[in-house]
Amino acid sequence: MIRNCHSISKTTINISSFHPSSYYQSMAASNFHLVLTLIMAISLSSFNGSLAARNLLQTSLPPLPTIPTLPTTTLPPLPAVPNLPAATLPPLPAMPNLPAATLPPLPAMPNLPAATLPPLPTNIPAIPKAALPPLPTIPALPTNIPTTIPSFPFLSPPPSN
């Protein structure tokens, strides 16, 4: 007789190793995969979409159905607005008289002595001239610039029949 022996192993979860940044990193990775999948889907479907758009642009539109005229209805007149009584408000209380504020006078500014500055020099020394090296010459531009684009056989489309 064969017995099925099931061994139950205890798995422990180390809570101290869980960090919120790992959650956000996996969420960012899944967002990246979602965006990548959407870009691939759009790029793969764009060829058929452009062919469908070209087909729609080349076909003529069917005539639009005529819209039937609707009968005009007359609305009953609106009821008159009743006259409401005017609201009587009590008068506002008078403003109390506040005492006038008296400010002390500002102190007088002291007289400052006049500043005596030394006289400016009358003879200004000459600035020495700096000798700069000569500038390099610019090489002449080529005059025979090709105006045709070379053709590469692997980039050109196949010949049409």
Disulfide bonds with the S-S distance in Angstrom:
none
